[in-house]
Amino acid sequence: MKKGLIIELCAIFAVLGIFAVLHAQDTDLPPADAQQFWTYITETSPYTEWSFFPGHEGIYPGKSPHGAFLKLYGNPIAIEAAKAGKPMPNGAILVKENYGEDQQKLMAITPMYKVQGYNPDGGDWFWAKYGPEGTVEDAGKIDGCIECHKTQKDYIFSKAK
């Protein structure tokens, strides 16, 4: 009887621990604000330390309006959902580096960030375009991003392979 109780208690604590970790991840996420988001993806949780989006490892050919070549990173929330074949949950972040023809010159950084309730008509995605050094070129509910991406399930062109 005692062994069963101990196993049940361990299971309960394990589940509570998972919820605590997930809650901590959510509370660490930035608001849908261009400057705070840039700080988050470059300092708080540098996107270059995240994994490449599954099936898009390294640099690969791109197309307009993004660069001739691209790198696509995802935060752990996005990577986990992609690997499971699930829609991107709140807190998912994808960061695309946009390169020129030479595959060396970084032209722009274009992330998308799923924020619950931010923009239901646009899949709740916060969009941004930054210059290579972090200058905000556009951010928020960007019509061009929404119009192009709305043709895709969950607004994502890149599918996990």
C-alpha positions in Angstrom: 0.0 0.0 0.0 2.8 2.4 0.9 4.7 1.7 -2.3 1.6 2.6 -4.4 1.1 5.8 -2.5 4.8 6.8 -3.0 4.4 6.1 -6.8 1.3 8.2 -6.9 3.0 11.1 -5.1 6.0 10.9 -7.4 3.7 11.1 -10.4 1.8 14.1 -9.0 5.1 15.9 -8.2 6.4 15.1 -11.7 3.2 16.6 -13.3 3.4 19.7 -11.1 7.1 20.1 -12.0 6.2 20.0 -15.7 3.5 22.7 -15.2 5.9 24.8 -13.3 8.5 24.6 -16.1 5.9 25.4 -18.8 4.5 28.3 -16.7 8.0 29.7 -16.2 8.6 29.6 -20.0 5.4 31.5 -20.6 6.1 34.2 -18.0 9.6 34.7 -19.4 8.3 35.5 -22.8 8.2 39.2 -23.9 5.1 41.2 -24.8 4.3 41.9 -28.5 6.6 44.9 -28.6 9.4 45.3 -31.2 12.2 46.5 -28.9 11.4 44.1 -26.0 11.1 41.2 -28.5 14.4 42.0 -30.1 16.1 42.1 -26.6 14.4 38.7 -25.9 15.6 37.0 -29.1 19.1 38.4 -29.0 20.0 38.7 -25.3 17.5 36.9 -23.0 17.1 33.8 -25.2 19.4 34.2 -28.2 17.8 32.7 -31.2 21.2 31.6 -32.6 21.4 29.2 -29.7 18.1 27.6 -30.6 17.7 24.6 -33.0 17.1 25.0 -36.7 13.5 24.3 -37.6 13.2 20.5 -38.4 14.1 19.8 -42.0 15.6 23.3 -42.5 19.1 22.8 -41.0 21.7 25.3 -42.1 21.3 27.7 -45.0 18.8 26.9 -47.8 17.4 28.7 -50.9 14.8 31.3 -50.2 12.5 33.5 -52.3 10.9 36.9 -52.3 10.1 38.8 -50.1 12.7 37.1 -48.0 16.3 36.7 -49.0 17.9 34.6 -51.7 19.1 32.3 -48.9 17.6 31.7 -45.4 18.3 30.2 -42.0 15.3 29.3 -39.9 15.4 28.9 -36.1 12.7 27.9 -33.7 12.4 28.3 -29.9 11.9 25.1 -27.9 8.2 25.6 -27.9 8.0 25.8 -31.7 10.5 22.9 -32.2 8.5 20.6 -29.9 5.3 21.4 -31.7 6.9 20.9 -35.1 8.4 17.6 -34.2 5.0 16.4 -32.9 3.2 17.6 -36.1 1.1 20.0 -34.0 0.0 23.6 -34.7 2.3 26.2 -33.2 1.1 27.0 -29.6 1.2 30.3 -27.9 4.8 31.3 -27.2 6.1 29.7 -30.4 8.8 31.8 -32.1 10.3 31.3 -35.5 13.2 33.5 -36.6 14.3 33.7 -40.2 17.7 35.1 -41.2 17.5 36.5 -44.7 20.7 36.4 -46.7 21.8 37.8 -50.1 23.0 35.8 -53.1 26.5 35.4 -51.7 25.0 33.5 -48.7 27.1 35.6 -46.4 25.5 39.1 -46.2 22.7 39.2 -43.7 20.0 41.4 -45.1 17.3 41.2 -42.5 15.9 39.2 -39.6 12.2 38.4 -39.8 10.6 36.6 -36.8 7.1 35.6 -36.1 5.8 35.1 -32.5 2.5 33.5 -31.5 0.9 35.6 -28.8 -2.5 34.5 -27.4 -5.2 37.1 -28.2 -2.7 39.5 -30.0 -4.4 39.3 -33.4 -7.1 36.6 -33.8 -7.7 37.7 -37.4 -4.0 37.0 -38.2 -3.5 33.7 -36.3 -2.4 35.6 -33.2 1.1 36.1 -34.8 3.2 39.2 -34.0 5.5 39.9 -37.0 8.7 41.9 -37.2 11.4 42.8 -39.6 14.7 44.0 -38.3 17.8 45.2 -40.0 21.0 43.1 -39.4 21.9 45.2 -36.3 18.4 45.1 -34.9 16.9 48.3 -36.3 13.1 47.9 -36.4 12.0 48.2 -40.0 8.4 47.0 -39.3 6.6 45.2 -36.5 3.2 44.2 -35.3 0.2 43.3 -37.4 2.0 43.6 -40.7 -0.5 43.3 -43.6 2.0 42.0 -46.1 3.1 39.2 -43.8 -0.5 38.3 -42.8 -1.8 38.4 -46.4 1.0 36.1 -47.7 1.1 33.7 -44.7 -2.7 33.3 -44.3 -2.6 31.0 -47.3 -0.8 28.4 -45.1 -2.1 26.3 -42.3 -1.2 28.1 -39.0 0.4 30.8 -41.2 3.6 28.7 -41.6 5.2 27.9 -45.0 8.0 25.8 -43.5 6.8 22.4 -42.6 8.9 20.1 -40.4 10.4 17.3 -42.5 
